[in-house]
Amino acid sequence: MKKKNIFAVSSMLALAVMGGGMLSSCTGDFEDLNTNKTQVDPDILPFSAQCAEPMNYCYPPHQNMFQFWTNLTIDLYGGYFQTPHGNFTNCDMGENRGHSGGMYENYYLHIFNNTRRNIASLDKQNLEGLAGTMRIVQAVGTMQATDAYGPLAYSSIINAESESSYRFDSQQKLYEYMLDDLDKAIDGLQKMDNVEKTSLATYDTWGGGDPAVWVQIANTMKLRIALRLSKRESEMAADGYDLKAIATAAAANTLAVSGKDIVVKDQSNELKRMFEWLDCGMNANLVTLMVGMNDPRLPLYMTKNADEIKNEKGEVTAKNSVYCGIRYASGMAQKGSDGWYGHKMSQWVGAYNVPLPIFKAAESYFLLAEAKLRWGIGSESVKALYEKGIRLSIKNELAYKGSFAGIENISEADIDAYINGTTGQADYVDPGNTANNCKAVNHLGVKWDDAASKEDQLARIQTQKYIALFPLSNEGWAEQRRTGYPKFFVALVNKSNGAVNTEEGVRRVIYSSNAYDTNAEGIKGGLELLDKENTSKNGITGDKGGTHVWWDNANKGNF
């Protein structure tokens, strides 16, 4: 049988050679199909390089892959960034199948193809702790990909069910596999001996060689998953997964314990490239939240306008005077045309070569706050956990971005003032086109209110978590879809031809052309699962941006 290279991409990075070999060859049909024939066989690379690649590609260190991974899709839909011109239809809800394939290809080629091979080999050698790190990385990558698309080919690949096509699993099953893997990972990491710890140190850019940090990452993931599936609690219980119990067990030892952000320090900042190419700017959803709430992280996240901006009335916004963002789906002019002002828009702090995050420790506190609100887990109050999340976020952002942004200190008084702030989102004022102006849609201030409804308390938690998660668009967008918070400005332009509801916005990323070309039978089954799990109230089904993934349950409210 002629075998096809399913997930090859046109541009590949060579892996660095780091340390001695440990992994033995564990090839199967999937690997044969998914190894780029112009690339070095991964099985002959050093052990540390084999483990480092999937970790690094959870935030791709390659400019073209990064752009297709999230910057032309999820970064826009998640409200953090926006393309400052109209060259890409995704920026007006017209999902482009070519641009939508990056997350899919990155996951299979750089993450799953490596982790599943490494796990199998390490398990055979009884190196359960090292296998545990790969299980966690695999769960991180799988969560990113399924939250974007829905069903994926997973167990059929691991079990080598076929040589010609790969059956898709439902999103529910994918989440169950992730939970199982995270439990195995924690068990293995807790039993690591010194030999394994020495090997861990050769590739561990996430935890600094400390298995305890990996356990905290795994528990943060479990807590994240339990809350992500909160609108599917009964379905998970029917399969033997008690989400409250899972959250309770995880809550005691998350990244909140160490307060450590997991950041990738020693690779190129590809988000910076997107701004340098003038293909990326700040999104009005984030900017107006932070401006309206007087957020002290603003100069750590972005800079003010780099040039003066003149609107259609001739009114001028002076250079370096405002933080300005671009409204998503506002029908931007083509790059280089008379109506294009992308070169004058705000520039993110990515103009500095800051480290890129994988996990934010502050997220753990916001997860714990919701777990307390929803299930009564833990002894600390929702208010205390919420405020600790804000404080940790501000301090951690300052610690690794301050020197790049020229910010030496944010005082406790400044943090207290923010936490006690009562102003909500600012109205949006487009400095280049007043037709895009609109009123704020998020009116709650930062200050906690124990007397508020559960819905309003959740809105505060989610809004602050959303700000703290920046620039992790995968997670920010997923949580915004799940809860509806923070609210986003409604699109002005909808080029989806009915595939996306204007009011609801984009709910998922469509599968790539490559997936259809190389795994048509698998995709067919995957779309059947997607439709079975879909709860759209707008008559949207199939491989469209308006179809809901399983946990995005439109039939159930937040409480």
N, C-alpha and C positions, 0 to 999 in steps of 0.2 A: 504493500500500500504506500502510495506517495504521501509523505508527511508534509504538513504545511507549517510555516513559521507564523503562528497565530498572532503574537503580540509584538512583533519587531517594530521598532521605531527607526526613523531615519538618522537620528543623531544619538550617539552613545558616548558615555564617559568611560574612560579606562579606569579600572580600580587601582588604587595605590597598593603597593606591596608592603604589608605590615606584619612582620613576625613569622613564626614557624607554622607549618601545617598541622592540622588536627583532624579535619573532617575527611572521612573516606568517601569514595564515590557512591552516590545513591541516585542513579539516573533512572528515569522511567519515560513513558511515552510523552507525558506533558512537558518534561524538561527538554526532550528532543525537539518537540514542536515549538518551544518557546525560548530557545537559545539562539541569539543572533549569530549566524555562522561567520560573521566578520569579527566577532568578539572572542576574547580568550575564554576557553571552557572554564566555567566557574569552579568545577571540581579540582582544577589544578592550582587554583589560587590559594594563598595562605589562609589559614583558619580565620585570622582576625579580619581579613579583607572580605571573606564570605559573610561574616556576621555584620560588618560595618555597612555594607551596601544597603540592605533593607532598612537599617536604622537611619542612614543619611537620606534615603529617598522618601521617608515620611514627611520631609520638607525638601523637595528635590533640589540638588546642588547643580542644576544645569538650566541655563536660561530658557531654552526652547521648551524643555519638558515642564519647567515651572510655569511658563505662560499658559501652556495647554492644560496643565494639571488643575489649576484653580483660577488663574488670574483673568481668563476670558469667560469664566462661568461663575463658579461659587463665590469668588471674591466680589463679584457684582451683585449676585442674588442675595448675598449675606449682608449687604449694606455697609461694608467697610470701605470698599474701593469702587471706582467707576472709571471706565474708559473715557477720556476727555475728547473723543471724536466719534464719528459715526461709521467708522470702517468695519466694525464688527457687529453683526446683527444681534448677538447675545445681549448687547447693552440696551436693546429695545425689546427684549423678550422674544426675539425671533431666534430660537435655539438653532445653532449651526452644528450639524452632526460631526463635522471634522473638528471643530473647536471643542466639542463636548467629549471627545474621546480621551483626553489626557489623563484624567483620574483613573480610568479603566486600564489604559496601557501601562501607566506607572505602577499601579497596584500589581498587575500580573507579571510584568517583566522584571521589575526591580525589587518588589517586596515579597509577594507570595511565592514566586518562583525560587527565591532564595530561602525564605523562612521554612517552607514545608520540607525542602531538601535538608536543610540544617537540622531541623527538629528530628527527622527520621534517623539521620546519622548519629546525632548526639544521644538519642534514646537508645540506640543499639549499643552505644559505649557506656551506658548507665551514667551519663553526665547530665543528670536531671536538672541541676541548677542552670547550667549553660543553655540547655534546651528550654528552660523556663523563660530566659530572656528573649529567645526567639519566638516563643509562644505569645509573649506580651507584645512584641513588635508586630507579629502577625495579626493580633487582635486590633491593634491601633490602625494598621493599614486596612483591615477588613471593615472596621467600623467607618472609616473615612469613605470607602468605596460603596458600601451598601447604603449609607446615609445619602449618598449622591444619587445612586441608580435604583436601589431596591434589590431584587433577587440577583444572585451571582452564582457562577460555577465555582464550587468549593469542595464539597465532600467527594464528588465524582472524580476530581483531580487527585485528591489525596489518596483515594482508594483505587485509582487507575482503572476505572470502570470501562473505559472505551479507548480505542486508538484514533477514532475519527471525529468524535464530538464529545462535548462535556455538558452533562445535565446540570441545570441550575437548581439551587436551593432557595426556598422561600426566605424572606427576611427574618421571620420568626426563627427558623432553624439556624440561620447564620448567627443570630444573637445567642442562641442556646450553645452553639459550638464555641463562641467566644467566651461565654461564662465558664464552660467546662475547661477550656484551655487556661484561663486565668487561675482557676482553682489548682490545676496541675502545676502551673508555673510557681505559685506561692509555695506549694508543698516542696517542690524541687529546690527553690531558692533558700528555703529555711533549713535545708539539709546540706548546703554546699560545704565542701571541705576546702582546705587551703590550696590544693592543686587546682580546683576549679576556680577559686578566687584569683589565682595568679593568671589563669587564662582569660578570665573576665576582664582583667585590667588591660589586656592588649587591644581591646576594641571598644570598650565601654565609654562612649561619648555622652551617654545619657545620665548614668548614675555614678560616674567617677570610680567605678570598680567596687562599689558598695552594694551588696545584695539587698541590704535593708531598704535602700532607695527604690530598688526594683519592686520590692513587695509593696511599698507605698504607691508606686505607679499602678500596679495591678489592682490594688484596692480602690484607688481613685477611679480606675476604669470600671470596676464592678459597681461602684456607687453611681457613676455616670450612666451606666447601662440600666440599672434599676429604675432610675428616674426617667430615662429616655422612653422606657416602656410603660410608664405609669398609666397610659390610656389603654394598655393591653394587659392589665394585671390579671384578669380572670383567665385569659387565654394562656398566659405563661403558667399560672397555677395549675391549669388542666394538664400541662406537660411536666409538672413536678418542680416548677421554679417559683418559689415564694419570694417575690421582689422585696417585700418589707424585710424578710429575714436576711436576704442577700445584702441589702443596704445596711442593716444593723450590724452584720458581721464585718462589713468593709469599713464602716464609719470610724472604728477605733484607731485605724492606722493608715490614713491617707497621706498625701503630700502636705496636708495641713500640719502634720506632726513635725516635719523637718522645715517646712516653709520654703522649700527649695523649688525654684523654677527649673525645668529641664530645658536647657537651651543648647543649640548647636553653635559652637563658638568658632570653629576652625574651618569654615567653608565660606565661599563667596555668598554675598547677600543678593539673591536673585530678584527679590522684590525691588531692590534698588535699581536693578537693570530696567525694570518695567517703567519706572519713572524717568530714567535717563532716555529711554526710547520714546518718551512722550505717549506711551500707550496706557498709562495708569495715573489716576488722580484720586483724591479723597472723595468719599461718598457723603452726600448731604445728610443721610440718616445719622451717621456717627457724629459728624461735625456739629450739627445743631444740638444734639444731646449734650455733648461735652461743653459747648459754648454756653448753652442755657443754664447748665448746672454749675458753671464756673469750676470746671474740673481742673485740678492742678497738674494732671498728666498731659494736658494739651500740648505743651512744648516738647514733651517726650515722644509724642505720637506723630506730630506734624509741625510744619513751619507755616508762617503766614504767607500771604500771596507774594510770589517772587517778582512780580511786575505790576504796574498799574493796570487796571481793567476798566474798559469803557463799555457801557451798555448801549442799547439801541437808541436811547434818548440822549446820548452824549454825556451822561453822568459818569464821573470818574471815581473809581476806588483807588486810593493811593497805594503805592507799593509798600509792602510789609506792614499793612494796617489791620488786616482781618484774617481770621481762619475761615477759609471758604471751601465748600464741597460742591460736587456736581450731583444734581438730582438724577436718580436712576430712571432710565426709560423716558428721557426728555427730548429725544430726537436730535441729538447732537449733529452738527454739520460734519462733513467728511474732513479728514485730516488734510491740512494745507489749504482748505477753501476759505473764502472771505469770512464766513460765519464761525470759523473755528478759533477758539481761544484757549485750547488745551495747554499751550505753552505758557499761559499766564496764570494757570490755576495753581492752587496750593501744592506744595511739595511735601511729601511725607518725610519723617525723620530717616527713612531709607536712603536719603541722600548721604547719610552717614552709614558706615559699614557696621551696623549693630548686629549682635548675635540674633539668631532666629530661634523662636521658641517651639518646643514640642508639647510641653505641658506648662500651665500656669498654676502654681500652688494655690493661689487665691481662689481658683475654681473650686477647690475642695471645700472651702468654707461656704461658698454659695450652694454647693451640693448639699452640704450638711444642714444649711439653713432650710432648704426646701424639704429635706428628709424629716427634719423636726416639724415643719409646718404641715407636711402631708401625713406623716406616720407617727409623729411624736417620738422620734428616735433621739436618744442622747439626753444629757442632763442640762446642757447649756440652752439658753433661750434663743429663739429665732433672731431676735434683735442683736444679741451678742455675737452670734456667728456671722450675721450679715455685716456688721460693722468691722469685725476682724478681717473679713474678706476684702473690704475696701481698703483698710489700712495696709494689709500685706501687699495688695496689688500696687498701691502707690509707692511703697518702700522698695519693692522688688523692681519695679520699672525704673525707679531712680538709680538703683544700684547698678544695673547693666546698661542703661541708656543715658544716664546723666552726663557722663563725660563726653559722649558724642553730641549731645544737645547743648552742652555748655551750662547745664543746671547742676549746681553743687549741693543744693539743699532744698527740701520741702519741709517746713517746720511742722511740729505737732499742732500748732495753732492753725496753720493752713489746712491740715487734714481734718481737724475738728470742725472748722468752718464749713468744709465741704460736706462732712457727714451730717451736719445740722442744717444744711441748705434746704430751702423750701421751694426754690424755683425749678420749673420743669424745662422741657426742651424749648429752644428758641425757635421762633418762626423762621422759615427758610427764605432768604433773600439771595437770589441769583445775581451776582455782580455783573454778569454779561448779558442776561436776558430776563427782563422783569416778568415775562409771560410764564416763567417757571416758578415764580414765588408762590408760597403756600403757608398756611397756618400750621403751627405745631400740632402733632397728634398724640404726644405723650406729655401729660400735664402734672404727673406726680413728681414731687421733689425727692431729694435723697433721704431726708430725715425720716427715720422709722416711726411708724404709728401703730402701737399695739391694738388700738381700737378699730383699725381699718379692717375691711373684709379680707378673707383669705385671698380673694382674687387680686385685690390691690396690693397685699403683701407679696404675693407671688410676682406681680408686675415690678415691684421695686427690686426684689431679689434678681429677677431675670435681666432687668435693665442694667444693674450694676455688674452682673456677671458678664453680660454682653460687652460692656466697656472694658472689663478686665481681661477678657479673652483675646482682644485685639493683638495681633492680626490673624488669629486662627479662624479663618472664615468657615472652615468645615464645621467646627463645633458651634460657632456663633450662629450660623444659618440654621443648623439642625435644631438648636434650642429655640430660635425665633419661630420656626415652623411648628414645633411641638406645642409651645405655649401661647404664641401670638404676641410675645413681648421681647423687645420693645416693638411698638407698632411702627410700620414703615410708611413713608409717603407713597401714595398711590401713583402708579405709572401714568404718564401723560401719553405715551406712545406704545402701542401693542402691535408688534409685527409677527405675532405667533400664528396668524390665520386661524384663530380659535383654539389653538392647542394649550393656551394659558389664559385663565380668567384674569382680567385686569385688576379687579379688587383683591383677589387672593394672592396674585403674584406667582412666580415660578416655584413649584413644589419639588421638582427633581430634575436631574440632568439626564438627557437622552443617551442611549447606548451609541457607541461609535460605529462608523461604517465598517471598520475592521472586524468588529464583533459579528456583524451580519455576514460578512464575506467569508469568515473562517470558521464560524460555529453556528451556522444557520439553524440547525436542529436544536441546539441548546438555547439559542435566543428565543425560538418559538415557544419552548416550554417555559422559559423565564417570563415571557410576556403573559402567558396564561396565569402564572403565579402572581405577577404584578397586578393583573386585572382582578384576580380573586381577592387580593389584599387591599385594593383601592377603595377609598370611601369618598371620592369627589362628589360634591353636590351639584356640580355644573355640567354633568353629562360627559366629562372628559375621561377617556380610557386609553389604554395602550401606551406605546412608547412616546409619550408626550410630556411636555414640561408641566402641565397642569394635573397630571395623575398623582395621586397621593401614595407615598410609600407606606408600609404597614403600620409603623408606630405613629404616623401622622394621621390620627384617627379623627375624622370629621364628625363621627357619630357620638363623640363623647367630649364633654367639657373638661376643664382642668381639675375640677373637683366634683 
